[in-house]
């Protein structure tokens, strides 16, 4: 394997991984943002907070 072939292979792997990350983020933009965001205490009563996060 020449160094040129190796360099092209590495660049293709890097570009492919970046594109795959962008595609995954495009098709699932809100994949877990609801579970990590706490409810707003000024809007939600404590007894209804668990029901809102579902």
N, CA, C and O atoms as a GROMACS GRO file, in nm:
protein
  216
    1UNK      N    1   0.084  -0.118   0.000
    1UNK     CA    2   0.000   0.000   0.000
    1UNK      C    3   0.088   0.124   0.000
    1UNK      O    4   0.182   0.137   0.079
    2UNK      N    5   0.056   0.212  -0.087
    2UNK     CA    6   0.133   0.336  -0.091
    2UNK      C    7   0.078   0.436   0.011
    2UNK      O    8  -0.032   0.418   0.064
    3UNK      N    9   0.154   0.538   0.034
    3UNK     CA   10   0.110   0.637   0.132
    3UNK      C   11  -0.010   0.716   0.080
    3UNK      O   12  -0.092   0.764   0.157
    4UNK      N   13  -0.018   0.730  -0.052
    4UNK     CA   14  -0.132   0.804  -0.109
    4UNK      C   15  -0.262   0.725  -0.088
    4UNK      O   16  -0.365   0.784  -0.054
    5UNK      N   17  -0.260   0.596  -0.109
    5UNK     CA   18  -0.378   0.512  -0.088
    5UNK      C   19  -0.420   0.514   0.059
    5UNK      O   20  -0.538   0.522   0.090
    6UNK      N   21  -0.323   0.507   0.147
    6UNK     CA   22  -0.351   0.511   0.290
    6UNK      C   23  -0.413   0.644   0.330
    6UNK      O   24  -0.508   0.648   0.409
    7UNK      N   25  -0.361   0.753   0.277
    7UNK     CA   26  -0.413   0.886   0.309
    7UNK      C   27  -0.557   0.901   0.259
    7UNK      O   28  -0.642   0.955   0.330
    8UNK      N   29  -0.584   0.855   0.137
    8UNK     CA   30  -0.720   0.862   0.083
    8UNK      C   31  -0.815   0.777   0.166
    8UNK      O   32  -0.929   0.818   0.190
    9UNK      N   33  -0.770   0.662   0.210
    9UNK     CA   34  -0.853   0.576   0.294
    9UNK      C   35  -0.888   0.640   0.428
    9UNK      O   36  -1.002   0.632   0.473
   10UNK      N   37  -0.790   0.703   0.490
   10UNK     CA   38  -0.813   0.770   0.619
   10UNK      C   39  -0.909   0.887   0.601
   10UNK      O   40  -0.997   0.908   0.684
   11UNK      N   41  -0.892   0.964   0.494
   11UNK     CA   42  -0.981   1.077   0.470
   11UNK      C   43  -1.124   1.028   0.445
   11UNK      O   44  -1.220   1.090   0.492
   12UNK      N   45  -1.138   0.917   0.371
   12UNK     CA   46  -1.272   0.863   0.346
   12UNK      C   47  -1.339   0.816   0.475
   12UNK      O   48  -1.459   0.836   0.494
   13UNK      N   49  -1.262   0.754   0.564
   13UNK     CA   50  -1.318   0.709   0.692
   13UNK      C   51  -1.362   0.829   0.776
   13UNK      O   52  -1.469   0.826   0.837
   14UNK      N   53  -1.281   0.933   0.780
   14UNK     CA   54  -1.316   1.052   0.859
   14UNK      C   55  -1.441   1.120   0.803
   14UNK      O   56  -1.531   1.156   0.879
   15UNK      N   57  -1.446   1.138   0.671
   15UNK     CA   58  -1.562   1.203   0.610
   15UNK      C   59  -1.687   1.117   0.628
   15UNK      O   60  -1.795   1.170   0.653
   16UNK      N   61  -1.673   0.985   0.615
   16UNK     CA   62  -1.787   0.896   0.634
   16UNK      C   63  -1.840   0.900   0.776
   16UNK      O   64  -1.961   0.897   0.797
   17UNK      N   65  -1.751   0.906   0.875
   17UNK     CA   66  -1.797   0.910   1.013
   17UNK      C   67  -1.866   1.043   1.044
   17UNK      O   68  -1.965   1.045   1.117
   18UNK      N   69  -1.816   1.152   0.991
   18UNK     CA   70  -1.880   1.282   1.013
   18UNK      C   71  -2.018   1.284   0.947
   18UNK      O   72  -2.114   1.332   1.007
   19UNK      N   73  -2.028   1.231   0.826
   19UNK     CA   74  -2.158   1.227   0.758
   19UNK      C   75  -2.257   1.137   0.831
   19UNK      O   76  -2.375   1.169   0.837
   20UNK      N   77  -2.211   1.026   0.885
   20UNK     CA   78  -2.302   0.938   0.956
   20UNK      C   79  -2.354   1.003   1.084
   20UNK      O   80  -2.471   0.986   1.120
   21UNK      N   81  -2.269   1.079   1.152
   21UNK     CA   82  -2.314   1.151   1.273
   21UNK      C   83  -2.417   1.256   1.235
   21UNK      O   84  -2.517   1.273   1.305
   22UNK      N   85  -2.394   1.328   1.126
   22UNK     CA   86  -2.490   1.430   1.083
   22UNK      C   87  -2.623   1.369   1.042
   22UNK      O   88  -2.728   1.426   1.071
   23UNK      N   89  -2.621   1.254   0.976
   23UNK     CA   90  -2.745   1.188   0.936
   23UNK      C   91  -2.822   1.141   1.058
   23UNK      O   92  -2.945   1.154   1.062
   24UNK      N   93  -2.754   1.086   1.157
   24UNK     CA   94  -2.823   1.040   1.278
   24UNK      C   95  -2.884   1.158   1.352
   24UNK      O   96  -2.996   1.147   1.402
   25UNK      N   97  -2.814   1.270   1.361
   25UNK     CA   98  -2.869   1.386   1.429
   25UNK      C   99  -2.985   1.447   1.351
   25UNK      O  100  -3.076   1.504   1.412
   26UNK      N  101  -2.984   1.435   1.220
   26UNK     CA  102  -3.092   1.491   1.139
   26UNK      C  103  -3.222   1.411   1.158
   26UNK      O  104  -3.330   1.469   1.168
   27UNK      N  105  -3.210   1.280   1.164
   27UNK     CA  106  -3.330   1.197   1.172
   27UNK      C  107  -3.379   1.177   1.315
   27UNK      O  108  -3.493   1.134   1.334
   28UNK      N  109  -3.301   1.208   1.416
   28UNK     CA  110  -3.348   1.199   1.554
   28UNK      C  111  -3.298   1.320   1.633
   28UNK      O  112  -3.209   1.305   1.717
   29UNK      N  113  -3.352   1.439   1.608
   29UNK     CA  114  -3.300   1.559   1.674
   29UNK      C  115  -3.335   1.568   1.822
   29UNK      O  116  -3.261   1.630   1.899
   30UNK      N  117  -3.446   1.507   1.865
   30UNK     CA  118  -3.489   1.520   2.005
   30UNK      C  119  -3.478   1.387   2.078
   30UNK      O  120  -3.560   1.357   2.164
   31UNK      N  121  -3.377   1.309   2.045
   31UNK     CA  122  -3.366   1.173   2.098
   31UNK      C  123  -3.345   1.172   2.246
   31UNK      O  124  -3.299   1.060   2.271
   32UNK      N  125  -3.353   1.227   2.335
   32UNK     CA  126  -3.322   1.217   2.474
   32UNK      C  127  -3.315   1.353   2.537
   32UNK      O  128  -3.274   1.366   2.652
   33UNK      N  129  -3.353   1.455   2.465
   33UNK     CA  130  -3.347   1.588   2.524
   33UNK      C  131  -3.456   1.605   2.630
   33UNK      O  132  -3.439   1.683   2.723
   34UNK      N  133  -3.567   1.533   2.616
   34UNK     CA  134  -3.675   1.544   2.715
   34UNK      C  135  -3.636   1.479   2.847
   34UNK      O  136  -3.677   1.526   2.953
   35UNK      N  137  -3.559   1.371   2.843
   35UNK     CA  138  -3.526   1.301   2.966
   35UNK      C  139  -3.419   1.375   3.046
   35UNK      O  140  -3.410   1.356   3.167
   36UNK      N  141  -3.338   1.459   2.982
   36UNK     CA  142  -3.232   1.529   3.054
   36UNK      C  143  -3.272   1.670   3.097
   36UNK      O  144  -3.200   1.734   3.173
   37UNK      N  145  -3.385   1.718   3.047
   37UNK     CA  146  -3.428   1.853   3.082
   37UNK      C  147  -3.526   1.847   3.200
   37UNK      O  148  -3.631   1.784   3.191
   38UNK      N  149  -3.492   1.912   3.310
   38UNK     CA  150  -3.584   1.910   3.423
   38UNK      C  151  -3.706   1.998   3.395
   38UNK      O  152  -3.696   2.093   3.318
   39UNK      N  153  -3.818   1.969   3.456
   39UNK     CA  154  -3.936   2.052   3.436
   39UNK      C  155  -3.917   2.192   3.496
   39UNK      O  156  -3.845   2.209   3.594
   40UNK      N  157  -3.981   2.288   3.437
   40UNK     CA  158  -3.971   2.425   3.485
   40UNK      C  159  -4.053   2.440   3.613
   40UNK      O  160  -4.174   2.418   3.609
   41UNK      N  161  -3.993   2.474   3.725
   41UNK     CA  162  -4.068   2.480   3.852
   41UNK      C  163  -4.168   2.596   3.856
   41UNK      O  164  -4.262   2.593   3.937
   42UNK      N  165  -4.151   2.696   3.772
   42UNK     CA  166  -4.244   2.808   3.776
   42UNK      C  167  -4.372   2.777   3.697
   42UNK      O  168  -4.473   2.844   3.715
   43UNK      N  169  -4.368   2.675   3.612
   43UNK     CA  170  -4.483   2.644   3.528
   43UNK      C  171  -4.551   2.516   3.574
   43UNK      O  172  -4.673   2.505   3.565
   44UNK      N  173  -4.474   2.420   3.623
   44UNK     CA  174  -4.527   2.287   3.654
   44UNK      C  175  -4.538   2.271   3.805
   44UNK      O  176  -4.443   2.300   3.878
   45UNK      N  177  -4.653   2.224   3.851
   45UNK     CA  178  -4.669   2.192   3.993
   45UNK      C  179  -4.592   2.063   4.022
   45UNK      O  180  -4.580   1.978   3.934
   46UNK      N  181  -4.539   2.048   4.143
   46UNK     CA  182  -4.458   1.929   4.173
   46UNK      C  183  -4.534   1.798   4.155
   46UNK      O  184  -4.475   1.698   4.115
   47UNK      N  185  -4.661   1.797   4.184
   47UNK     CA  186  -4.736   1.672   4.169
   47UNK      C  187  -4.761   1.636   4.022
   47UNK      O  188  -4.792   1.520   3.991
   48UNK      N  189  -4.748   1.734   3.932
   48UNK     CA  190  -4.766   1.706   3.789
   48UNK      C  191  -4.634   1.697   3.713
   48UNK      O  192  -4.635   1.672   3.592
   49UNK      N  193  -4.523   1.716   3.780
   49UNK     CA  194  -4.393   1.717   3.712
   49UNK      C  195  -4.359   1.581   3.652
   49UNK      O  196  -4.306   1.574   3.542
   50UNK      N  197  -4.389   1.474   3.724
   50UNK     CA  198  -4.357   1.340   3.673
   50UNK      C  199  -4.442   1.308   3.551
   50UNK      O  200  -4.396   1.237   3.461
   51UNK      N  201  -4.564   1.356   3.547
   51UNK     CA  202  -4.652   1.328   3.432
   51UNK      C  203  -4.609   1.406   3.309
   51UNK      O  204  -4.631   1.359   3.198
   52UNK      N  205  -4.548   1.522   3.326
   52UNK     CA  206  -4.507   1.603   3.213
   52UNK      C  207  -4.385   1.545   3.143
   52UNK      O  208  -4.373   1.557   3.021
   53UNK      N  209  -4.295   1.482   3.218
   53UNK     CA  210  -4.170   1.432   3.159
   53UNK      C  211  -4.190   1.303   3.082
   53UNK      O  212  -4.096   1.257   3.017
   54UNK      N  213  -4.306   1.242   3.086
   54UNK     CA  214  -4.329   1.118   3.014
   54UNK      C  215  -4.341   1.142   2.866
   54UNK      O  216  -4.360   1.048   2.790
   0.00000   0.00000   0.00000
